[in-house]
Amino acid sequence: MRQFIITFCFLVATFSLQAAPIEGIRIESNGGPVIVFVDGVQICTPIESCFIAHLKAGHYQIEVFSTNLSHSNDRGRKEELLYKEYFHYRGRGIQDITVKSRNNYPNKHKPYHDRTMDDYSFDDFFRIFKKHNFDSERTKMIGTALVTSDFTTEQCRRIIKVYSFDSEKIKVMQMIYPQIVDKQNFFKAVELLTFPSDKNKMNEFIKKYHEKEK
């Protein structure tokens, strides 16, 4: 388990940093007090905003649970798991995690927290992804990533540019599209297809996808 120093946790609804050199991970809840675990260690009593400073660059397992404040244990009792990720901290600056309760989302199909892969984690993912020579290996890697992460249109564009043929690109786009966070921008990915017929095929897939979601 990594050694890290928990500099402070403020029991406040909003959190602001005054000192410029402070760096770390800031975790904020939009759905009431939560308790936070890093690499299996509880680092804060029930709070709505927590800051973890002086972390070395690397991946940390971060878990955030809702908690019952009526419980007599002042460190809180774990209730519903709201967030669980191996979060990549780049070792500099402040990186934010915003956690929302399920009740904050009227659409039951929408993720209950922001699972979008951050740029630094995606760079690590993409570097390994490009090394694979076989489509089956790439597809398996994408499928594994989609279990815990969503993608942006730009990230999808970078992925499909690795493929040579439209047929391969379409398969990947159809695989990723349900977990694209900015679907309104996905036309930019579709435009990477070479032939109009293939663009129409992908657009038809998108249309049918949203008809089923209604």
C-alpha positions, 0 to 999 in steps of 0.5 A: 500500500502506498504511503501518503500523508493526509494533510487536512480534511475540512468538514464544510460544504464548499472548499477553497484553496488559498495557497498556490503550492498546495497540490493533490486530489480534491473530492467533493460531494453534491449529495450530502456527507460522505466518507472517503477511503484511499487504498482501503484506508478511511481518511476522513470523517463524514464530510462534503469536501475533502482534500488529500495533499502531498500525493506522489504521482500514480494510481490510487484506489479511491472509494466514496460512500454515503454515510448515516450521520445518526450513527454513534461512530463519529468516523461514520458508517459506510452505506451506499458505494457512490464512487470507486475508481483507480484514479490516476494522480499526475503528481502536480496541480489539483485534480477534482473528483465530484461525487453525486448520489443516485438520487441526483439523476432523474434518468436511471440509465445515467451514471451516478458519478462522473466516470469520464477517463481523465486526460492523463489516465487516457494517455496511459491507456492509449499508449498501451492500446497502440502497442497491440497489433491485433484487433482482438487485443484492442477490443478486449482492452476497450471492453475492460476500460468501459467497465469502469470508465466513460469516454469523450468524443475526442478520446474516441476519435483518437482510438478509431484513428488507430484502425485502417478500415471503416468496418473496424472503426464502426465496430469500435464506435458502436462499442463505445458510443453508449458510454460517450459523455458528449454525444452531441459532439459525436458527429466529429467521430463519424466524420472520420469514416471514409465512405458516405455509406459507412457514415449513414450506417453509423448515423442509423445506429445512433438513431436506433440507440436513442429510440430505444433509450426513450 
